[in-house]
Amino acid sequence: MGNAVLLGDMDRRLIVFDLDGTLVDSHRDIANTANALVEELGGHRLTHEAVVRMVGEGAALLVARAMEAAGLPNRPAALTRYLELYDERLLEHTRPYPGVMAALDAARTHGPLAVLTNKPLRPSLCILEGLGLRHYFDTVLGGDGPHPRKPDPAALLHLVTASGVTPAETLLVGDSAADHQTARAAGVRCCMVRYGFGRVSMQDRVLADGEWAVDQTTELPAVFQAFASGQ
């Protein structure tokens, strides 16, 4: 459990964060793992940019896309091997985005915090713990749990119910179209970060009134304050 925040019922808010591309810049380790897999299986190496465009909907889809792009047939064993290879390099280059810890310090003054990611839970926890971020969060849900992955809203709605808040009292912070779609499907507010690598998937999406976008983490505390104030 994260640190307790004592707030009145009227002040309580839930802020939910995506992981890759929102809290941490993991693109090099993900791309290096995908290339280690395809090269091991005899395929041609992919550019980091190509792999990044495949990220956001879970490891299984990432592997399927990488295998196709590398000219290889996808087999169930490929996902297992990808996860084994990723375990070896989870924290080689992955780091929190600059200013993330200050933003989390600001966020937790408004209520409980959670992580909702399509990455499997075990590597997600390893990354959060290895980078000193785990203690900020009351709950971490991965893409291999009992709920469908984003953009299905079920996991986010589970977090809402478990936290004792309403969708209107919940903010999802993410970087990709999957995060944006999830927030809308769940009826929660959202803040899209443009510094993450999921921004490519957001190019054709238009934000509505009441949805925020930021270009750097230093802008997040103002969004949290505006959200908590009912703006």
C-alpha positions, -999 to 999 in steps of 0.1 A, spaced: 0 0 0 11 35 -7 14 62 19 -20 71 35 -35 105 27 -60 119 52 -86 139 33 -122 147 38 -147 128 16 -153 159 -4 -116 163 -12 -108 127 -21 -97 120 -57 -82 90 -74 -54 96 -99 -44 67 -121 -12 66 -141 -1 46 -171 34 33 -168 54 32 -201 56 66 -218 39 83 -188 59 76 -157 90 59 -172 108 62 -205 113 25 -213 115 26 -251 151 16 -255 148 -15 -233 116 -25 -251 131 -20 -285 163 -38 -276 143 -67 -263 122 -69 -294 153 -69 -316 170 -95 -294 140 -118 -300 137 -113 -338 174 -117 -343 175 -148 -322 148 -162 -344 165 -152 -376 145 -121 -385 158 -87 -395 164 -60 -370 138 -33 -365 143 4 -358 136 17 -323 109 40 -339 92 11 -355 90 -9 -322 78 22 -303 48 24 -326 39 -12 -316 38 -4 -279 7 2 -258 -17 -27 -261 2 -54 -242 32 -76 -247 14 -102 -268 4 -77 -294 38 -61 -294 54 -95 -301 29 -103 -328 36 -70 -345 74 -73 -342 74 -108 -356 53 -97 -386 75 -67 -392 106 -88 -390 92 -113 -415 88 -141 -390 58 -164 -381 44 -157 -347 42 -186 -323 31 -188 -286 67 -195 -276 77 -161 -290 59 -142 -262 74 -164 -235 109 -158 -249 103 -121 -252 94 -119 -215 125 -139 -206 147 -115 -227 129 -85 -213 136 -97 -177 173 -94 -185 172 -57 -194 142 -42 -175 163 -14 -160 193 -11 -184 181 22 -198 146 27 -183 143 58 -161 115 80 -147 109 110 -169 124 141 -154 101 156 -127 80 125 -122 87 122 -85 78 158 -79 46 153 -99 37 122 -78 44 141 -46 18 167 -57 -6 140 -69 -8 121 -36 -19 152 -17 -53 147 -34 -60 111 -26 -49 75 -36 -27 68 -66 -27 38 -88 -9 24 -119 -29 8 -147 -7 -7 -174 -10 -32 -202 25 -45 -193 25 -77 -173 24 -71 -135 57 -87 -125 80 -66 -147 59 -35 -139 65 -40 -102 102 -47 -108 105 -14 -127 86 6 -101 105 -9 -72 139 -6 -90 133 31 -98 120 40 -63 85 47 -74 65 18 -59 58 35 -26 37 62 -43 10 38 -54 -18 21 -34 -25 -3 -63 -7 -15 -94 -27 -34 -120 -10 -52 -149 -22 -64 -183 -21 -100 -173 -46 -98 -144 -82 -108 -143 -94 -77 -162 -92 -70 -199 -64 -47 -211 -69 -11 -220 -88 3 -239 -114 -19 -222 -125 2 -191 -131 -27 -168 -98 -25 -149 -101 13 -145 -136 10 -132 -125 -17 -107 -99 8 -94 -126 34 -91 -149 11 -71 -121 -2 -49 -110 33 -41 -144 44 -30 -147 72 -55 -168 79 -85 -157 82 -122 -162 119 -119 -136 119 -90 -111 100 -110 -83 112 -134 -64 90 -158 -29 102 -168 -16 85 -199 2 90 -232 -15 68 -258 -48 64 -277 -55 33 -256 -54 55 -224 -76 82 -240 -101 56 -251 -101 39 -217 -108 72 -199 -137 80 -222 -152 45 -220 -150 47 -182 -164 82 -179 -134 95 -161 -113 127 -167 -80 124 -184 -47 142 -189 -26 132 -219 11 137 -217 28 146 -250 63 138 -239 57 100 -240 62 77 -269 25 70 -272 19 104 -286 22 90 -321 -10 71 -315 -28 103 -304 -21 122 -336 -56 118 -350 -75 121 -317 -90 154 -306 -93 163 -269 -127 174 -256 -136 200 -231 -125 189 -196 -96 168 -210 -61 181 -204 -28 177 -223 7 186 -210 41 188 -227 62 181 -196 58 167 -161 62 201 -144 27 210 -158 11 180 -140 7 195 -105 -14 224 -119 -36 198 -137 -40 178 -104 -50 210 -86 -75 220 -113 -90 185 -112 -93 185 -74 -109 219 -75 -136 206 -99 -125 226 -129 
